[in-house]
Each structure stands twice: as C-alpha cells, then as structure tokens.
Amino acid sequence: MAKKERAAEARASTSKPPAPAPAPGIEVQRRTVGAGRWTSRRISFYASRAFFVLIILQIPLFRVPCRAGTCTTPIQVTSSQLVSNEIFPPSIVKAMLFPGAIVGSLTKSMTFPRWNDLFDMYNLTEAKNASAVIDLQRLEILAGSYFCVAGALVGIINPGRMTLFGTLLVIWGLVKEAIFGKPVNSDPAQSVYVYPTIFIALVCAFMSITYNVKKTVRNSPSVSISKPLQSSAKSKLK
C-alpha cells in the first residue's frame, strides 16, 4: 500500500502544471499635465515682466512736450508731474529714474550716473516753475503714464488690466494730438513723435491679462432647452 501511495503522489506531482513566473514590474511614466505648454498664466508672467523692463529701463515710446522739456517715456512724464507738485519725496522719484539713467549713461558715454545729478540729467530742477498748461493739454498722456508706471510695478506681483488701460490712454492722447491737431504745435523739435516700441508695449500689456476659461464657463448661467410636448392623442373635436 505504501508503494502504491508513493507512486500516486509521484504521478500527481508530475501532472501539475509548472507555476507561472512572476510578472516583471511595470513602470508607469507620469507626465505632468500642461508641462512645457504656453498656458495663459505663463504668457501673462513673461508679458508683464517684459512690460516692466520697457517702463523701468525707460525705453523710448513717444516724444511729447512736458514740464521737463521733452519726455520720451511714461516714467519721465510721471516724474516731472511728481516733482512739480511735490507729491512724493525726491528720493522716490530718483529711485524710479535711476535704472533708466544707468542704461542711458552706459549706452551713450559708458559712465555711471551720480545719484545727486539725476534731476539735472532729466531737467527736473526747474520743473516746479514750468507752466501747468503743458500737462493740462495732454491729460490722456499724463493719466496713461501714471497707469503704465503703476501697472508695471504692480504687475510684478499680480498682473492686471492697469497696464493695458494706461497704454491705450497714452495711444489715444498721441492720436488726438497728431491727427486732430489738438493742441497745435508749430515747433518741429517739440512735435509729437511715436516710436515703434509703443506697439511692443501694447502687445505686452494685452498679453499680461490672464483669462480663465474654466472659471468663465463655471460662472456662466445654464440655459435649459425644453422641447414642446407632443400629445399622442388626437383631438376628436373638429
């Protein structure tokens, strides 16, 4: 009996199929959604930084008469108004002018400007004695310059529509004076001139606005479309 049982166990062990080999580990590659794509937030980030560079480095955008003589950037227009009205301390105005003064001095004469000579460089020492009629004739350019400077500074933290609004105001003031001739200026050296860089500033200001499509769709009211009920029973009244 023992031999028979051993033979039966041997046959059973040989008849069993071999155990399957363990499956190799499957590597799952996770890809970050939106990685490497130009999303609206990323475009707004770079556009606001580009607009900040245009404003703070005082890249010429236009040429208009102002209290300082001739202004070519929104910071120069804003600084002449702040100095003449004494709204902010002179140190704050010099802090806004200093980055552009460094770039201008290095590109022209390869020299470094002095802090105490900034007002002399921009003809702001006599801005208090200048007539206010020059600014009153160009209120759109003055207000737009304020918004451009403030929007460029605020846009580093939180980009918004202030830069676009200011740029459009400046462009409207330039168009009104150049096309409609208001006010009339007979001096060619004091005439209005628009640099092509103002269109770059306009594009940067427009692209710095973030637009959240998902939030707009979520907040949009739902419209229910209902079909009229069709009666299955025919009217018997004729």
Secondary structure, 3 states (H helix, E strand, C coil): CHHHHHHHHHHHHHHCCCCCCCCCCCCCCCCCCCCCCCCHHHHHHHHHHHHHHHHHCCCCCEEEEECCEEECCHHHHHHHHHHHHCCCCHHHHHHHHHHHHHHHHHHHCCCCCCHHHHHHHCCCCCHHHCCCHHHHCCHHHHHHHHHHHHHHHHCCCCCCCHHHHHHHHHHHHHHHHHCCCCCCCCCHHHCCEECCHHHHHHHHHHHCCCCCHHHHHHHCCCCCCCCCCCCCCCCCCC
